Amino acid sequence: MDTVSVNQFRDKLKSLVENVITNHTPLKVTRRAGEAFVVMSADDWEREQETLYVLQNSSLMKQIADSMATHNKSFGYTPTSDELNEITSI
C-alpha cells in the first residue's frame, strides 16, 4: 500500500483518488501527529465487507469447506444441460 502525507494528499487529491478508484489500490494517508487513515473505493470497501461477513459466518464457512471436499473428490451435484444453459444464458 502506498503512503502519502496529508499535505501531499491535499495537493494531489484528484489524481490520487483517481488512482485509488481506477487501480483498486488503497492509499494510506499519514498525519504529522502520527495518525493515519486509508482511502479506498466504495466498491472495494463493499467487497471487503462481504468477505469479512463470509469469513465470520461459521455456517457459510462450513458450506464452503464441505463443497471443497466434494469438489476435491470429484463428487457432488452435476447440473443438467438445461440448468447449464440457463446459467450461461444460452
Buried (B, 14 or more C-beta within 10 A) or exposed (E): EEEBEBEEBEEEEEEBBEBBBEEEBBBEBBEEEEEEEEBBBEEBEEEEEEEEEEEEEEEEEEEEEEEEEEEEEEEEEEEEEEEEEEEEEE
